[in-house]
Amino acid sequence: MTLSPRFNLTVGVLATLCLAAIIHILVVLSIPHNVQHSAFDNVAKHGPDRQFNLLPDLKPGQEVLPDLDPAMKHAACRFELADGPVLFDASIPVSFWSIGLFNSAGEAVYSLNNRTAGAERLSMLVITTEQLSILRENPPENLEDLIVIETNEISGFALLRAFVPHPSKADTVDKALMAANCGTMG
């Protein structure tokens, strides 16, 4: 029995389409593994870890991180909780500021602003469960004054944002963001 040329052509086209579909699926699934430009990596380009680093003003097409608000000034701090808890402390003299905590994949873990904090000063401790249990054995005096965020995320970054009500206030906001602390306790 001989197969017709039309059947051979049909089988060849179907085999090619199946192979192309498999290759396409494999390429699409490998993209997240092969992308080298994560938000966590982009933040590292602007200064050392465990320190708030002022991000440049937003220019179209040159954003350090996606979806930043042009009416705000931004500072970022990368951290590793394996090096110990991180204490965030800042006093920003504007009507609105916020801080967002992100894991190393760039996913939001926690967010807080001056209105939900109920205070004009940011005093927040990010800590793992194990570190918190050790800290509770010998708590510091100001532990009750801190907002304590317990997380299992070891690597991450914080994004501190401050509203600039008028261009004349930009330098004041920059100075406040640069004076913000992202370090260890005590």
C-alpha positions as CSV (number, residue, x, y, z in Angstrom):
1,M,0.0,0.0,0.0
2,T,1.4,3.4,-1.0
3,L,0.5,6.6,0.7
4,S,-0.6,9.4,-1.5
5,P,1.5,12.5,-1.8
6,R,-1.3,14.6,-0.4
7,F,-1.3,12.5,2.8
8,N,2.5,12.8,3.1
9,L,2.2,16.6,2.7
10,T,-0.5,16.9,5.3
11,V,1.4,14.8,7.8
12,G,4.6,16.8,7.2
13,V,2.7,20.1,7.7
14,L,1.0,18.9,10.9
15,A,4.4,17.6,12.3
16,T,6.0,20.9,11.5
17,L,3.2,22.8,13.2
18,C,3.3,20.6,16.3
19,L,7.1,21.0,16.5
20,A,6.8,24.8,16.1
21,A,4.1,24.9,18.9
22,I,6.3,22.9,21.3
23,I,9.3,25.2,20.6
24,H,7.1,28.3,21.1
25,I,5.8,27.0,24.4
26,L,9.3,26.1,25.7
27,V,10.6,29.6,24.7
28,V,7.7,31.4,26.4
29,L,8.0,29.3,29.6
30,S,11.8,30.0,29.8
31,I,11.5,33.8,29.6
32,P,11.0,34.4,33.4
33,H,14.1,32.2,34.1
34,N,16.3,34.0,31.6
35,V,15.2,37.7,32.2
36,Q,18.1,39.5,34.0
37,H,16.4,42.8,34.7
38,S,14.3,42.4,37.8
39,A,13.2,45.3,40.0
40,F,15.4,43.9,42.7
41,D,18.4,44.1,40.3
42,N,17.5,47.5,39.1
43,V,17.4,48.9,42.6
44,A,21.0,47.6,43.2
45,K,22.3,49.9,40.4
46,H,21.5,53.0,42.5
47,G,23.6,52.5,45.6
48,P,24.6,50.1,48.4
49,D,22.3,47.8,50.2
50,R,20.8,48.7,53.6
51,Q,20.8,52.4,52.7
52,F,18.1,54.5,51.1
53,N,19.3,55.6,47.7
54,L,17.5,58.4,46.0
55,L,16.2,57.3,42.6
56,P,16.5,59.7,39.7
57,D,13.6,61.9,38.6
58,L,11.3,60.2,36.2
59,K,11.9,60.7,32.5
60,P,9.8,58.9,29.9
61,G,11.4,55.6,28.8
62,Q,14.0,55.8,31.6
63,E,12.0,54.7,34.6
64,V,14.1,52.7,37.1
65,L,11.0,50.8,38.2
66,P,7.6,50.4,36.5
67,D,4.6,52.5,37.5
68,L,6.4,55.2,39.5
69,D,4.3,58.3,40.1
70,P,5.9,61.4,38.6
71,A,4.4,63.6,41.4
72,M,6.5,61.7,43.9
73,K,10.2,61.5,44.8
74,H,11.4,57.9,45.4
75,A,14.2,56.3,47.4
76,A,14.9,52.6,47.5
77,C,16.7,50.3,49.9
78,R,17.7,46.7,49.2
79,F,18.1,44.3,52.1
80,E,18.8,40.7,53.1
81,L,17.1,39.6,56.3
82,A,19.8,36.9,56.6
83,D,22.0,39.8,57.7
84,G,19.6,40.7,60.5
85,P,16.3,42.7,60.9
86,V,15.9,46.0,59.0
87,L,14.9,49.2,60.8
88,F,13.3,51.9,58.7
89,D,13.2,55.3,60.2
90,A,12.3,58.5,58.4
91,S,10.8,61.9,59.0
92,I,9.4,63.3,55.7
93,P,7.8,66.8,56.0
94,V,5.1,66.5,53.3
95,S,1.4,65.9,53.4
96,F,1.7,62.3,52.0
97,W,4.4,59.6,52.1
98,S,4.3,55.9,51.7
99,I,6.6,52.9,51.9
100,G,6.2,49.6,50.1
101,L,8.0,46.4,50.8
102,F,8.7,44.1,47.9
103,N,10.3,40.7,47.7
104,S,13.2,39.9,45.3
105,A,10.7,39.0,42.6
106,G,9.3,42.5,42.8
107,E,6.0,41.5,44.3
108,A,4.4,43.8,46.9
109,V,4.6,42.3,50.4
110,Y,3.5,45.2,52.6
111,S,2.5,48.8,52.1
112,L,2.0,51.7,54.6
113,N,1.5,55.4,54.4
114,N,1.6,58.3,56.9
115,R,-2.2,58.2,57.2
116,T,-2.5,54.5,58.0
117,A,0.6,54.6,60.3
118,G,-1.1,57.2,62.4
119,A,2.1,59.1,62.7
120,E,4.2,61.6,60.8
121,R,7.4,59.6,61.4
122,L,8.1,56.2,59.9
123,S,9.4,53.7,62.4
124,M,9.1,50.2,61.1
125,L,11.0,47.0,61.7
126,V,11.1,44.2,59.1
127,I,12.0,40.9,60.7
128,T,11.7,37.1,60.2
129,T,9.8,34.9,62.5
130,E,13.0,33.4,64.0
131,Q,14.5,36.8,64.5
132,L,11.4,38.1,66.2
133,S,11.4,35.2,68.7
134,I,15.0,36.0,69.6
135,L,14.2,39.8,69.9
136,R,11.3,39.1,72.2
137,E,13.7,37.5,74.7
138,N,15.5,40.8,75.1
139,P,13.3,43.5,73.6
140,P,14.7,47.0,73.0
141,E,13.0,49.9,74.8
142,N,11.4,51.3,71.7
143,L,9.8,48.1,70.5
144,E,6.3,49.2,71.4
145,D,6.8,52.4,69.2
146,L,7.8,50.4,66.1
147,I,5.5,48.9,63.4
148,V,6.8,45.3,63.3
149,I,6.4,43.5,60.0
150,E,7.1,39.8,60.2
151,T,7.9,38.1,56.9
152,N,9.3,34.9,55.5
153,E,10.8,36.8,52.5
154,I,14.6,36.9,53.1
155,S,15.6,39.2,50.2
156,G,13.7,42.4,49.2
157,F,13.7,46.1,48.9
158,A,11.7,49.0,50.2
159,L,10.5,51.9,48.1
160,L,9.9,55.1,50.0
161,R,7.8,57.6,48.2
162,A,7.1,61.2,49.1
163,F,4.7,63.6,47.4
164,V,6.2,66.8,46.1
165,P,3.4,69.5,46.5
166,H,5.4,72.1,44.5
167,P,8.7,72.1,42.5
168,S,10.1,74.5,45.1
169,K,9.8,71.7,47.7
170,A,11.7,69.1,45.7
171,D,15.1,69.8,47.4
172,T,13.5,69.5,50.9
173,V,11.9,66.2,49.9
174,D,15.2,64.9,48.4
175,K,17.1,65.8,51.7
176,A,14.4,64.0,53.8
177,L,14.6,60.9,51.6
178,M,18.4,60.8,51.7
179,A,18.3,61.2,55.5
180,A,15.9,58.3,55.9
181,N,17.5,55.3,57.7
182,C,17.4,51.7,56.4
183,G,19.7,49.8,58.7
184,T,20.1,47.7,61.8
185,M,18.7,48.2,65.3
186,G,20.8,50.0,67.9
